[in-house]
Amino acid sequence: MNAIVALCHFCELHGPRTLFCTEVLHSPLPQGASSGDISGQNEQAEEEEGGIQMSSRIRSHSPAEGASADSSSPGPKKSDMCEASGCRSLAGGHPGYVSHDKETSIKYVSHQHPNHPQLFSIVRQACVRSLSCEVCPGREGPIFFGDEQHGFVFSHTFFIKDSLARGFQRWYSIITIMMDRIYLINSWPFLLGKIRGIIDELQGKALKVFEAEQYGCPQRAQRMNTAFTPFLHQRNGNAARSLTSLTNDENLWACLHTSFAWLLKACGSRLTEKLLEGAPTEDTLVQMEKLADLKEESEGWDGAEEEEKPSSQPEVVEGQELSKCSPETSLMPDCSSWNVAHRRLSVFRSLRHMRQVLGASAFRMLAWHVLMGNQVIWKARDVDLVHSAFDVLRTMLPVGCVRIIPYSDQYEEAYRCNFLGLSPHVQIPPHILSSEFAVLVEVRAATRSSLYPTLFDDEQSLNKYEFVVTSGSPVAADRVGPTILNKIEAALTNQNLSVDVVDQCLVCLKEEWMNKVKVLFKFTKVDSRPKEDTQKLLSILGAAEEDNVKLLKFWMTGLSKTYKSHLMSTVRSPTSSESRN
């Protein structure tokens, strides 16, 4: 993270002062610094904090680092520093601290002031503002300020106990400076928690020293018994005690370097860029909504008393079967019991496989009824066969348009399901058999054992079956049909496309037509446009044909509640529309 973390102090003699700062260096260290590394000291160590490993070493002192008396240095002169080291963190000649991140080859450098004059000016200004005008109520706590020119600052002011100070406390702040305002604001909770931890540790150490000093020599009583003298004369000796003496920690600056370096590393690693593939599809939204509904139902089951209910007709939810699902298994978004349990026994492997088995004309008739939302009825003794058929056919529809009763001992009305599996002895009402809104697939025993060749190495081949597809409204061979059906057939007949590629083509086709459904829903249901405008819109969408219009109206029932509620909530009122016009 390209930022600077600094510890600032308000000196009663010199005002706000920067005590210690840590910055990030992405480029190699200056030549003088790298050649002058002191390797014989005990600071050569491996540091590990929060899972981050860094090698820490003493860096040679450069004249431009603010600790020298040279007037060209960006740091303050010796005449501006407290004699008791209250305005100085590192002693004169101290080289500072460097930690090297082995993973990213980034160096974290700590010293009293930044090397670069511009950075020194930015840190200096942030220090003054954090300890003077930019203060939160109570003077202790976090605050945010800054601008594009001088950077943005997260500042946390706090007090340190000092038995010799006026009011028995001194004023400090820890500031984080960066140019990216959004990144800094998003890092507020993280920085607040970690910096608050550093402050608590400093205050805890200082409190122990303060209590020990007060116990040995209570300053409050001594001051009350001392004759009044001007404060300026009193404070010359005691106004600038160093932070190391206030906390009685000689390794304070090394510990702060480690904490600040880890803070910069961790804060930069917590936010990462990810490539998003786009907004969630309608199928994803519908599945999430159903998952939430099923969770609510399961919570109701858990809270209610267990009661034995008489067996009744199977319950149906759009795109899911609940008749064979326990409350635990029904929490899955696509709770089709055959999806996993019967995967090895599936007969139809894909749409291409089904088209090869049924034949081109029979498959086109079946696919047309599926896309139009008509009821698809399968009659067979083999339950696994029906399950696999529905598992394949449902891939042509949006999830919200699928309502399945996988196997039943009686006929179910079309409003309850558009996929219905029946045992062979079930009687279907005559008006259903002659209806143009239903298609029947009867699975019979084959008259010849080699009626259908084995197309795949199935555990249960199709040689012993024959499939009869009938409907009250058979699809003529020369009928154009919906556009999406023609594209699906083109993909299935293209042998250069694998089954996985065909599946992705189906996903793209469904999302393309669902986008057209969304436009039509907004145009007709939300805006209530007249029929003439709707017809023009359908022409623009390339869906003016009768079959395409029927498909769009059926698929409109599969829109997610999230999308519908979003549109309804953003509808402009008539008054606002008139005023805008």
C-alpha positions in Angstrom: 0.0 0.0 0.0 1.5 3.4 -1.0 1.0 5.2 2.3 3.0 6.6 5.2 2.2 5.9 8.8 3.6 8.3 11.4 3.6 8.9 15.1 3.2 12.6 16.0 3.6 14.5 19.3 2.5 17.9 20.5 5.5 19.5 22.2 4.7 22.3 24.6 7.9 24.1 23.5 7.9 23.6 19.8 4.3 22.6 18.9 3.4 19.6 16.7 6.3 17.4 15.8 6.7 14.1 13.8 8.4 11.5 16.0 8.5 8.4 13.9 7.3 7.5 10.4 7.3 4.4 8.2 7.1 4.5 4.4 7.1 2.1 1.5 10.0 1.9 -1.0 9.3 0.0 -4.2 12.6 0.8 -5.7 16.1 -0.2 -4.5 17.6 1.7 -1.6 20.0 4.6 -2.3 23.5 3.5 -3.1 25.0 4.9 0.1 22.4 3.1 2.2 22.7 -0.3 0.6 26.5 -0.3 0.7 26.6 0.8 4.3 24.4 -1.9 5.9 25.7 -2.8 9.3 25.5 -6.6 9.6 27.2 -7.1 12.9 24.5 -5.9 15.2 21.7 -7.8 16.9 19.0 -6.1 14.8 19.7 -8.8 12.1 16.6 -10.9 12.8 13.6 -12.6 11.2 10.4 -10.9 12.1 7.0 -12.5 11.7 3.7 -10.9 12.6 0.3 -11.8 11.4 1.8 -14.4 8.9 4.1 -11.8 7.2 7.8 -12.5 7.3 10.2 -9.6 6.9 14.0 -9.4 7.5 14.8 -6.4 9.6 18.2 -4.7 9.6 19.9 -1.4 10.6 20.3 1.0 7.7 23.2 3.3 7.4 22.5 7.0 8.1 22.2 9.4 5.2 22.7 13.1 5.7 19.3 13.9 4.1 17.3 11.9 6.6 16.6 14.6 9.0 18.9 13.6 11.9 21.9 15.7 10.8 22.5 19.3 11.4 22.8 20.2 7.7 20.6 23.1 6.8 19.8 21.4 3.5 18.1 18.5 5.3 14.3 18.5 5.3 14.2 17.7 9.0 14.3 20.3 11.8 17.5 21.7 13.1 19.0 20.8 16.4 18.0 24.1 17.8 14.4 23.2 17.3 14.7 19.9 19.1 14.1 19.3 22.8 17.2 18.6 24.8 15.5 15.8 26.7 14.7 14.0 23.3 11.0 14.7 23.6 10.9 15.8 19.9 13.2 13.0 18.7 12.6 9.3 18.4 16.0 8.1 17.1 19.2 9.3 18.7 21.7 11.3 16.6 23.5 9.0 14.3 20.9 6.2 14.5 20.6 4.7 11.0 16.8 3.9 11.2 15.1 0.6 10.5 14.4 -1.3 7.2 12.3 -4.4 6.7 12.4 -6.3 3.5 9.3 -8.2 2.4 10.6 -11.3 0.7 7.3 -12.0 -1.1 7.1 -8.7 -3.0 10.6 -7.3 -2.7 9.2 -4.2 -1.1 11.1 -2.3 1.7 9.5 -0.6 4.7 11.8 2.2 5.9 11.3 3.9 9.3 13.0 7.0 10.5 12.1 10.3 12.1 11.2 12.1 8.8 10.8 11.1 5.2 13.8 11.5 2.9 12.0 13.3 0.1 11.3 17.0 0.7 7.8 16.9 -0.7 6.9 13.9 1.4 8.4 15.7 4.4 6.2 18.7 3.7 3.1 16.5 3.4 3.8 14.6 6.6 4.6 17.8 8.4 1.3 19.5 7.4 -0.7 16.4 8.3 1.0 16.3 11.7 0.1 19.9 12.4 -3.5 19.5 11.4 -4.0 16.3 13.3 -2.8 17.9 16.6 -4.4 21.4 16.1 -7.4 22.1 14.0 -8.5 18.6 12.9 -9.7 17.1 16.2 -12.7 15.0 16.9 -15.0 15.8 19.9 -13.3 15.0 23.1 -9.9 15.4 21.4 -9.2 11.7 21.5 -10.4 9.4 18.6 -10.2 8.9 14.8 -10.9 11.6 12.2 -10.5 11.9 8.4 -9.3 14.9 6.5 -7.2 15.9 3.5 -7.3 17.0 -0.1 -6.1 16.0 -3.6 -3.0 18.1 -3.4 -1.6 17.2 0.1 -3.1 13.7 0.4 -5.8 12.3 2.6 -5.2 11.5 6.3 -6.6 9.0 8.8 -5.7 10.4 12.2 -6.2 9.0 15.6 -5.3 11.3 18.5 -4.7 10.0 22.0 -3.1 10.9 25.4 -0.2 9.4 27.2 0.1 9.6 31.0 3.1 11.7 32.2 3.4 12.6 35.9 5.6 15.6 35.1 3.4 17.1 32.4 0.8 19.8 32.7 -2.5 18.0 33.3 -0.5 14.7 33.8 -0.8 13.7 30.1 0.7 14.4 26.8 -0.9 14.6 23.4 0.0 12.2 20.5 -1.5 11.0 17.2 -0.9 8.2 14.8 -1.6 9.3 11.2 -1.9 7.3 7.9 -1.4 9.4 4.7 -2.2 8.3 1.2 -3.4 9.9 -2.1 -6.2 7.4 -2.7 -9.2 8.7 -0.8 -11.5 5.8 -1.7 -9.0 3.2 -0.6 -8.3 5.0 2.7 -12.0 5.3 3.5 -12.6 1.6 2.7 -9.7 0.8 5.0 -11.2 2.8 7.9 -12.5 -0.2 9.9 -9.2 -2.1 9.5 -7.0 0.9 10.4 -9.1 1.9 13.3 -8.9 -1.6 14.9 -5.2 -2.1 14.4 -4.1 1.5 15.3 -6.4 1.3 18.4 -4.5 -1.8 19.4 -1.1 0.0 19.1 -2.5 2.9 21.1 -3.8 0.7 23.9 -0.4 -0.9 24.2 1.3 2.4 24.5 -1.2 3.8 27.0 -1.0 0.6 29.1 2.8 0.8 29.4 2.7 4.5 30.2 0.0 4.0 32.8 2.2 1.5 34.7 5.1 4.0 34.7 2.8 6.8 35.8 1.3 4.9 38.7 4.8 3.9 39.9 6.0 7.5 39.8 2.9 8.7 41.5 3.2 6.1 44.2 6.8 7.1 44.9 6.3 10.9 44.6 2.8 12.2 44.2 3.1 15.2 41.9 -0.4 16.6 42.6 0.3 17.2 46.3 3.8 18.5 45.6 2.6 21.0 43.1 -0.1 22.3 45.4 2.5 22.8 48.1 5.0 24.5 45.8 4.9 28.3 45.5 3.6 29.5 42.2 6.1 30.2 39.5 5.5 31.2 35.9 4.8 28.1 33.8 7.3 29.0 31.2 10.1 28.7 33.8 8.7 25.5 35.3 8.4 23.6 32.1 12.0 24.1 30.8 13.2 20.9 32.3 10.2 18.6 32.3 8.2 19.5 29.2 9.7 17.1 26.7 10.2 13.7 28.2 10.8 11.0 25.6 8.2 8.4 24.8 10.7 5.6 25.7 11.0 7.0 29.2 7.2 7.5 29.5 6.7 3.8 28.6 9.9 2.4 30.1 10.5 0.5 26.8 14.0 0.8 25.2 12.9 -1.2 22.2 9.8 1.0 21.6 10.9 2.3 18.2 11.9 -1.1 16.9 8.4 -2.4 18.0 6.7 0.5 16.4 8.6 -0.1 13.1 7.4 -3.7 13.1 3.8 -2.7 13.8 3.8 0.1 11.2 5.4 -2.1 8.5 3.0 -4.9 9.2 0.1 -2.4 9.1 1.1 -1.1 5.7 1.6 -4.7 4.4 -1.7 -6.1 5.8 -3.7 -3.1 4.7 -2.4 -3.3 1.2 -3.2 -7.0 1.0 -6.7 -7.0 2.4 -8.2 -5.3 -0.7 -7.6 -7.1 -3.9 -8.8 -6.6 -7.5 -11.0 -9.4 -9.0 -12.2 -9.8 -12.5 -16.0 -10.0 -12.5 -17.8 -11.9 -15.2 -20.8 -9.5 -15.1 -24.1 -9.3 -13.3 -25.7 -12.5 -12.1 -27.9 -14.3 -14.6 -31.7 -14.6 -14.1 -31.2 -18.3 -13.4 -28.8 -17.4 -10.5 -31.2 -14.9 -9.1 -34.1 -17.3 -9.2 -32.0 -20.0 -7.6 -30.9 -17.7 -4.8 -34.5 -16.7 -4.1 -35.7 -20.3 -4.0 -32.8 -21.1 -1.6 -34.0 -18.3 0.7 -37.6 -19.5 0.5 -36.6 -23.1 1.3 -34.5 -22.0 4.2 -37.5 -20.2 5.7 -39.6 -23.3 5.2 -37.0 -25.5 6.8 -36.8 -23.1 9.8 -40.6 -23.5 10.1 -40.3 -27.2 10.0 -37.7 -27.2 12.7 -39.8 -24.9 15.0 -43.1 -26.8 14.5 -44.0 -29.9 16.4 -43.5 -33.1 14.5 -46.9 -34.3 13.2 -47.6 -37.2 10.9 -49.4 -35.9 7.8 -51.4 -38.2 5.5 -49.9 -38.8 2.1 -51.3 -36.4 -0.5 -50.4 -35.1 -3.9 -46.8 -34.1 -4.4 -45.9 -30.5 -3.7 -44.3 -28.6 -6.6 -42.1 -25.6 -6.7 -40.9 -23.9 -9.8 -37.8 -25.8 -11.0 -37.8 -28.1 -8.1 -39.3 -31.3 -6.8 -40.1 -31.5 -3.1 -42.1 -34.8 -3.0 -38.9 -36.8 -2.4 -36.8 -34.2 -0.6 -36.3 -34.1 3.1 -36.1 -30.6 4.7 -32.3 -31.0 4.8 -31.9 -31.8 1.1 -34.5 -29.3 0.0 -32.1 -26.5 1.1 -30.2 -27.0 -2.1 -31.0 -24.5 -4.9 -31.8 -27.2 -7.5 -33.2 -29.9 -5.3 -33.9 -32.4 -8.1 -33.4 -35.8 -6.4 -32.3 -37.4 -9.6 -29.5 -35.0 -10.3 -27.1 -36.8 -8.0 -28.7 -40.1 -6.9 -29.4 -41.2 -10.5 -26.5 -39.7 -12.3 -24.9 -43.0 -13.0 -28.2 -44.5 -14.2 -29.1 -41.6 -16.5 -30.2 -42.8 -19.9 -30.2 -39.5 -21.8 -26.8 -37.9 -21.5 -27.5 -34.7 -23.4 -29.9 -33.0 -25.8 -27.9 -34.3 -28.7 -28.2 -37.8 -27.4 -32.0 -37.4 -27.0 -32.3 -36.0 -30.6 -30.4 -39.0 -32.0 -32.6 -41.4 -30.1 -36.0 -39.8 -30.8 -35.3 -38.7 -34.3 -35.1 -35.1 -35.7 -38.8 -34.6 -36.3 -40.0 -36.0 -33.0 -37.3 -34.1 -31.1 -38.3 -30.8 -32.8 -41.9 -31.3 -31.8 -41.0 -32.1 -28.2 -38.5 -29.2 -28.0 -41.1 -26.8 -29.5 -43.7 -27.7 -26.8 -41.0 -27.3 -24.1 -40.0 -23.8 -25.2 -43.6 -22.7 -25.6 -44.4 -23.7 -22.0 -46.9 -26.5 -22.9 -47.2 -29.5 -20.7 -44.7 -32.3 -21.5 -46.0 -35.7 -20.3 -43.8 -38.9 -20.2 -45.3 -42.3 -19.6 -42.9 -45.0 -18.7 -42.2 -47.8 -16.2 -38.6 -46.8 -15.8 -38.5 -43.9 -13.3 -34.8 -43.3 -14.0 -35.6 -42.8 -17.7 -38.2 -40.2 -17.0 -35.9 -38.4 -14.5 -33.0 -38.3 -17.0 -35.4 -37.0 -19.8 -36.6 -34.1 -17.6 -33.0 -33.4 -16.5 -32.0 -32.9 -20.1 -35.1 -31.0 -21.3 -35.1 -28.5 -18.5 -31.8 -27.1 -19.8 -33.6 -25.4 -22.6 -35.7 -23.3 -20.2 -34.9 -20.6 -17.6 -35.0 -22.0 -14.1 -38.0 -19.9 -13.1 -40.1 -21.5 -15.9 -39.5 -25.1 -14.8 -42.2 -26.8 -12.7 -41.7 -30.6 -12.4 -43.6 -33.5 -10.9 -41.1 -36.3 -11.8 -43.4 -39.3 -11.3 -47.0 -39.5 -10.2 -49.8 -42.1 -10.0 -52.4 -39.7 -11.3 -52.6 -36.9 -13.8 -51.8 -33.4 -12.6 -53.1 -30.2 -14.2 -50.9 -28.1 -16.4 -51.0 -25.2 -14.0 -49.2 -27.3 -11.4 -46.4 -28.5 -13.7 -45.1 -28.3 -17.2 -43.1 -31.5 -16.8 -45.1 -34.5 -15.7 -44.0 -38.1 -15.3 -46.7 -40.8 -15.2 -46.7 -44.6 -14.8 -48.1 -46.5 -17.8 -51.5 -47.4 -16.2 -52.5 -43.7 -15.5 -55.4 -42.5 -17.6 -54.9 -39.1 -19.2 -58.1 -37.1 -19.9 -59.2 -37.1 -23.5 -59.2 -33.3 -23.8 -55.5 -33.3 -22.8 -54.6 -35.9 -25.5 -56.3 -33.7 -28.1 -55.0 -30.4 -26.8 -52.6 -28.3 -28.7 -51.0 -27.3 -25.4 -49.7 -30.7 -24.4 -47.3 -33.3 -25.9 -47.2 -37.0 -24.8 -44.1 -39.2 -25.0 -44.9 -42.9 -24.5 -42.1 -45.2 -23.7 -42.9 -48.7 -24.9 -41.1 -52.0 -25.1 -39.4 -52.2 -28.5 -40.6 -54.8 -31.0 -37.1 -55.5 -32.1 -34.1 -55.6 -29.8 -32.0 -53.5 -32.2 -34.5 -50.8 -32.8 -32.2 -48.2 -31.5 -28.4 -48.7 -31.7 -26.3 -48.1 -28.6 -25.0 -44.6 -29.0 -23.1 -44.5 -25.7 -21.7 -47.0 -23.4 -24.8 -46.7 -21.1 -25.3 -49.0 -18.1 -28.9 -49.1 -19.2 -29.1 -48.9 -23.0 -32.1 -47.8 -25.0 -32.3 -50.8 -27.2 -35.3 -52.2 -25.4 -37.4 -49.0 -25.8 -39.3 -47.2 -28.5 -40.6 -43.7 -28.1 -43.8 -42.4 -29.5 -44.3 -38.6 -29.5 -47.9 -37.4 -30.1 -49.6 -34.1 -29.7 -53.0 -32.5 -30.5 -51.0 -29.8 -32.4 -48.1 -31.5 -34.2 -45.4 -29.2 -35.5 -45.3 -29.1 -39.2 -42.0 -29.8 -40.8 -42.0 -26.5 -42.7 -43.0 -24.4 -39.7 -40.3 -21.8 -38.8 -40.8 -22.1 -35.1 -39.1 -19.9 -32.5 -35.7 -18.5 -33.4 -34.0 -20.0 -30.4 -35.2 -23.5 -31.4 -33.5 -23.2 -34.8 -30.3 -22.1 -33.1 -30.4 -24.9 -30.7 -30.9 -27.5 -33.5 -28.0 -25.9 -35.4 -25.7 -26.3 -32.4 -26.9 -29.9 -31.8 -26.3 -30.9 -35.5 -22.8 -29.3 -35.5 -20.6 -32.3 -34.8 -17.6 -29.9 -34.4 -19.1 -28.7 -31.1 -18.6 -30.8 -28.1 -21.3 -31.4 -25.5 -19.8 -28.9 -23.1 -19.7 -26.3 -25.8 -23.3 -26.9 -26.7 -24.2 -26.4 -23.0 -22.5 -23.0 -23.0 -24.3 -22.1 -26.2 -27.6 -22.9 -24.4 -26.6 -20.6 -21.5 -25.8 -17.8 -23.9 -29.0 -18.3 -25.9 -31.2 -18.3 -22.8 -29.6 -15.2 -21.4 -30.0 -13.4 -24.8 -33.7 -14.2 -24.9 -34.1 -13.4 -21.2 -32.8 -9.9 -21.9 -35.5 -9.5 -24.6 -38.0 -10.7 -22.0 -36.8 -8.0 -19.6 -37.2 -5.3 -22.2 -40.7 -6.5 -23.1 -41.7 -6.7 -19.4 -40.5 -3.1 -18.8 -42.2 -1.9 -21.9 -45.6 -3.6 -21.4 -46.1 -4.3 -17.6 -44.2 -1.3 -16.1 -44.6 1.5 -18.7 -48.0 0.2 -20.1 -47.2 1.1 -23.7 -49.9 0.6 -26.4 -50.0 -2.4 -28.6 -48.7 -0.5 -31.6 -45.5 0.5 -29.8 -45.2 -3.1 -28.5 -45.3 -4.5 -32.0 -42.6 -2.0 -33.1 -40.5 -3.1 -30.1 -40.9 -6.8 -31.0 -39.7 -6.0 -34.6 -36.6 -4.3 -33.2 -35.9 -7.3 -30.9 -36.3 -9.7 -33.9 -39.1 -11.5 -32.2 -42.2 -10.3 -34.1 -43.2 -13.9 -35.2 -46.0 -15.6 -33.5 -44.0 -18.4 -31.9 -41.4 -15.9 -30.7 -44.1 -13.7 -29.0 -45.6 -16.8 -27.3 -42.1 -17.8 -26.1 -41.4 -14.3 -24.7 -44.7 -14.3 -22.8 -44.1 -17.7 -21.3 -40.5 -16.9 -20.3 -41.7 -13.7 -18.7 -43.2 -15.9 -15.9 -39.6 -17.0 -15.1 -38.3 -13.5 -14.3 -36.9 -13.3 -10.8 -38.8 -11.4 -8.0 -35.6 -9.3 -7.5 -35.7 -7.9 -11.0 -39.5 -7.3 -10.9 -39.4 -5.5 -7.6 -36.4 -3.4 -8.8 -38.3 -2.3 -11.8 -41.4 -1.5 -9.8 -39.5 0.5 -7.2 -37.8 2.7 -9.9 -41.0 3.6 -11.8 -41.3 7.4 -12.0 -44.5 9.0 -10.7 -46.7 10.8 -13.3 -46.0 14.2 -11.7 -42.3 13.8 -11.9 -42.6 12.6 -15.6 -44.7 15.6 -16.5 -42.4 18.1 -14.8 -39.4 16.6 -16.6 -41.2 16.8 -20.0 
